[in-house]
Each structure stands twice: as C-alpha cells, then as structure tokens.
C-alpha cells in the first residue's frame, strides 16, 4: 500500500468524513494501480504518497460531502482521466452508479481494469463529451455530472449539462479564485438550462484552495448544444 493508512484516515476524520478499513484497502489498491500503470501510460503527474492522498483522493471525495448525494444516484464523470473524482467517490459511496467518460482509449483501458479490480461496476466509455452528449442513450439521463478542472466553466457547462436530467446537478470542481470564471459563465449556464445554486470555497489539507460550483438543471438543454469541439474552442457561449 502506497498511502499511509493512519494518517490518511485521520485527514478525512478531521474533515468529518469516515473512511472504513475496507475503503482504505481499496483506495490503497487504487494508488498502487495508478503508479504501476503510470509507468506505461501518462495518467498523472502526481505519484507520491502524500500527493495521491491529498490531491487525488481527498480532493475527489471532500467536495461530494458538501452536497446531498441521494442513495442510488447516477453520476457521469466527464473527462475523467485516471478516474477522478468519481472512482474515489464510488469507493466512499458504494450505492451510487458511475459512468466514466474519456476521449483517450488508453485511459479507458486502465479504468476498465481498475473497475474490475476494485469491483466498482463502472461503465467506461471512450468518446468525446460533445459527441456522447448528443446521444439519446445518454442525453439528460444522469442525476449528476462532474468534471475536475478540464476547461473553463462556460465550456465545462456545454460539455456536461447536456448529460444532466432536469432536477439533477452539475458539480464543477475548480481551483481557487474562480469568481471571475463563474461570472463569465452565467450566460452559458442559463442558456444551457442551468442555474448556479452554490459556490463553496475550501482548502485542502496541504493548503491548496478549491471551489465547488453547483449548477442545478432547471430546464432542458436546447438540442443544438453541445456544439462541435471546434466551435466550442473558437468561442465560448
């Protein structure tokens, strides 16, 4: 096990989150697989024990303790990379159902193996968000969508809100000082059927600042969104 269990469990306990021995074991396996696979494919620049503990696992789980996550909720993680934040959240909350979406097949191969090894029951999909978001099978089918700092908030909303059913939420995990980004995204949020209902700033145990932005899905996303990747990159909503 790469991460230190006693120190790790205390870090979460100090934040009011209980991590069981069984969850600790599975997160330890996750950390080992992450480091092993990272030698073959580029999954993360963070491979030291403290970095994995704080910047991957705590940074994934803690923001989900700040929102109501009903039992059995469905969650799609857009641009999930090495499975953050959804895989640690699934280990912490085994009742939820996760879908992992990434545009790189190598990452999806890793995630499928991770899901099998840790019994996560994840659905792993190799696709681009702007393509899958148009699919009737996945459009407006999830209680929650999440993404961790893969684009500016306006673009993230266009990638993620089409997946969220009316009444669901998009949870955007951003860095510190996100006020201007949130302000600039307000028109896009409204246009895509969302409403910002919560912004919470917090600090990781290592002192790094973070912002959780909660966007409620209040109406259906217009059919023309998401646009193509080229259109999104050319001009944000």
Beta strands, then each sheet from edge to edge (+ up, - down):
strand 1: 74-78
strand 2: 97-102
strand 3: 123-126
strand 4: 142-148
strand 5: 164-175
strand 6: 194-203
strand 7: 209-217
sheet 1: 3+ 2+ 1+ 4+ 5+ 7- 6+
end
